[in-house]
Amino acid sequence: LYQRGFEAAGLEFVHRDAWQRRVNALLEAIKDAPDAARLAGDWRALLEDVQGAGVDLAVLGCTDLNAVSRHVTAPPLPIADATEKLAAATVEAYRQRVGVAA
């Protein structure tokens, strides 16, 4: 989903299977033991590895990861929260539809 959007915008989409496996492990850990604060170190380490590969923006595409992400202060790279962006776009579309200024 995001890959096509990035490519259409002329941006490089970077994905590594190893990163996805770590995300999947984090998601399982969140579901098994919902104490997301203690998983923040794993999330930070993953973000540091992603940044080290030259990536300059991470897309947070799963709402379950929000629970962990909010416990990482000063992440090593910017994070675009897809849920937040979708909500803002929905509100803006509604405002335009009904003629309400922001």
Secondary structure, DSSP 8 states (H G I E B T S, - for coil): -HHHHHHHTT------HHHHHHHHHHHHHHHHS--GGGGHHHHHHHHHHHHHTT---EEE--HHHHHHHTT-SS-SS-EEEHHHHHHHHHHHHHHHHHT---
